[in-house]
Amino acid sequence: MKVFISADIEGIAGVMRPEQCSPGQAEYQLARGLMEHEVNAAIDGAFAGGATEVVVADSHAAMTNLRAENIDARARLVQGKPRVLSMVDGLEQA
């Protein structure tokens, strides 16, 4: 089973103010750390549930929010722009 995760910083637990969503703002580093923790929990849950492959699309703003060194190495991380399919680039039809 393949799992696709599209991660956007809005909606992450603990992220509730616009300044948390913008690089250069003091609280952005905290917010991206929260995003990384949620993504890793989703990856772990996917593999625990039987996934054989997990693809994570960094889907907020410039799409360079997740730090690859902080993401579970079992997953493939898709980042950066331009991406033809934006937030779902990396999704494959079964």
C-alpha atoms as a printed R data frame, in Angstrom:
   type eleno elety resid chain resno      x      y       z
1  ATOM     1    CA   MET     A     1  0.000  0.000   0.000
2  ATOM     2    CA   LYS     A     2  1.269  3.470  -0.930
3  ATOM     3    CA   VAL     A     3  0.420  6.522   1.178
4  ATOM     4    CA   PHE     A     4  0.585 10.151   0.049
5  ATOM     5    CA   ILE     A     5  0.753 12.965   2.619
6  ATOM     6    CA   SER     A     6  0.326 16.591   1.553
7  ATOM     7    CA   ALA     A     7  1.496 18.756   4.476
8  ATOM     8    CA   ASP     A     8  0.498 22.398   4.795
9  ATOM     9    CA   ILE     A     9  1.395 24.432   7.887
10 ATOM    10    CA   GLU     A    10 -2.105 25.844   8.306
11 ATOM    11    CA   GLY     A    11 -4.044 23.266  10.267
12 ATOM    12    CA   ILE     A    12 -1.060 21.911  12.188
13 ATOM    13    CA   ALA     A    13 -1.833 21.588  15.922
14 ATOM    14    CA   GLY     A    14 -0.516 24.669  17.690
15 ATOM    15    CA   VAL     A    15 -0.352 26.817  14.555
16 ATOM    16    CA   MET     A    16 -3.046 29.461  14.830
17 ATOM    17    CA   ARG     A    17 -1.611 32.842  13.868
18 ATOM    18    CA   PRO     A    18 -0.451 34.148  10.478
19 ATOM    19    CA   GLU     A    19  3.011 35.078  11.785
20 ATOM    20    CA   GLN     A    20  3.646 31.400  12.550
21 ATOM    21    CA   CYS     A    21  3.279 30.608   8.852
22 ATOM    22    CA   SER     A    22  5.858 33.001   7.410
23 ATOM    23    CA   PRO     A    23  9.615 32.455   7.172
24 ATOM    24    CA   GLY     A    24 11.464 35.296   8.843
25 ATOM    25    CA   GLN     A    25  8.918 35.563  11.655
26 ATOM    26    CA   ALA     A    26 10.095 34.578  15.142
27 ATOM    27    CA   GLU     A    27  7.487 31.837  15.623
28 ATOM    28    CA   TYR     A    28  7.946 30.222  12.198
29 ATOM    29    CA   GLN     A    29 10.739 27.903  13.399
30 ATOM    30    CA   LEU     A    30  8.479 26.563  16.144
31 ATOM    31    CA   ALA     A    31  5.629 26.059  13.673
32 ATOM    32    CA   ARG     A    32  7.774 24.192  11.176
33 ATOM    33    CA   GLY     A    33  9.021 21.948  13.987
34 ATOM    34    CA   LEU     A    34  5.399 21.163  14.896
35 ATOM    35    CA   MET     A    35  4.742 20.430  11.211
36 ATOM    36    CA   GLU     A    36  7.701 18.026  11.108
37 ATOM    37    CA   HIS     A    37  6.462 16.192  14.211
38 ATOM    38    CA   GLU     A    38  2.973 15.761  12.752
39 ATOM    39    CA   VAL     A    39  4.358 14.583   9.414
40 ATOM    40    CA   ASN     A    40  6.597 12.046  11.168
41 ATOM    41    CA   ALA     A    41  3.651 10.783  13.239
42 ATOM    42    CA   ALA     A    42  1.647 10.315  10.036
43 ATOM    43    CA   ILE     A    43  4.563  8.511   8.371
44 ATOM    44    CA   ASP     A    44  5.006  6.218  11.362
45 ATOM    45    CA   GLY     A    45  1.278  5.495  11.473
46 ATOM    46    CA   ALA     A    46  1.204  4.749   7.766
47 ATOM    47    CA   PHE     A    47  4.015  2.211   8.021
48 ATOM    48    CA   ALA     A    48  2.521  0.712  11.190
49 ATOM    49    CA   GLY     A    49 -0.722  0.308   9.239
50 ATOM    50    CA   GLY     A    50  0.948 -1.607   6.430
51 ATOM    51    CA   ALA     A    51  2.235  1.028   4.014
52 ATOM    52    CA   THR     A    52  5.065 -0.086   1.790
53 ATOM    53    CA   GLU     A    53  5.806  3.415   0.517
54 ATOM    54    CA   VAL     A    54  5.116  6.911   1.845
55 ATOM    55    CA   VAL     A    55  5.498 10.126  -0.154
56 ATOM    56    CA   VAL     A    56  5.320 13.480   1.643
57 ATOM    57    CA   ALA     A    57  4.660 16.684  -0.304
58 ATOM    58    CA   ASP     A    58  5.757 19.872   1.481
59 ATOM    59    CA   SER     A    59  2.804 22.018   0.451
60 ATOM    60    CA   HIS     A    60  3.056 25.348   2.257
61 ATOM    61    CA   ALA     A    61  4.077 28.583   0.466
62 ATOM    62    CA   ALA     A    62  7.484 28.034  -1.193
63 ATOM    63    CA   MET     A    63  7.171 24.334  -0.315
64 ATOM    64    CA   THR     A    64 10.514 24.280   1.506
65 ATOM    65    CA   ASN     A    65  9.328 24.170   5.115
66 ATOM    66    CA   LEU     A    66 10.166 20.612   6.108
67 ATOM    67    CA   ARG     A    67 13.829 20.010   6.892
68 ATOM    68    CA   ALA     A    68 14.764 16.717   5.226
69 ATOM    69    CA   GLU     A    69 17.091 15.757   8.077
70 ATOM    70    CA   ASN     A    70 14.118 15.916  10.476
71 ATOM    71    CA   ILE     A    71 11.799 13.742   8.380
72 ATOM    72    CA   ASP     A    72 11.554  9.971   8.805
73 ATOM    73    CA   ALA     A    73 14.038  8.511   6.313
74 ATOM    74    CA   ARG     A    74 11.553  5.824   5.254
75 ATOM    75    CA   ALA     A    75  9.509  8.447   3.404
76 ATOM    76    CA   ARG     A    76 10.261 10.235   0.136
77 ATOM    77    CA   LEU     A    77 10.026 14.016   0.470
78 ATOM    78    CA   VAL     A    78  8.854 16.202  -2.434
79 ATOM    79    CA   GLN     A    79  9.728 19.890  -2.062
80 ATOM    80    CA   GLY     A    80 10.130 23.176  -3.874
81 ATOM    81    CA   LYS     A    81  8.476 25.021  -6.703
82 ATOM    82    CA   PRO     A    82  7.422 24.961  -9.420
83 ATOM    83    CA   ARG     A    83  5.415 21.771  -9.184
84 ATOM    84    CA   VAL     A    84  2.951 21.081 -11.957
85 ATOM    85    CA   LEU     A    85  0.358 19.596  -9.600
86 ATOM    86    CA   SER     A    86  1.212 21.924  -6.678
87 ATOM    87    CA   MET     A    87  0.110 20.363  -3.373
88 ATOM    88    CA   VAL     A    88 -0.524 16.933  -4.862
89 ATOM    89    CA   ASP     A    89  2.581 16.652  -7.014
90 ATOM    90    CA   GLY     A    90  4.029 13.207  -6.318
91 ATOM    91    CA   LEU     A    91  0.637 11.529  -6.116
92 ATOM    92    CA   GLU     A    92  0.345  8.560  -8.438
93 ATOM    93    CA   GLN     A    93 -2.740  6.875  -9.794
94 ATOM    94    CA   ALA     A    94 -2.968  3.229  -8.742
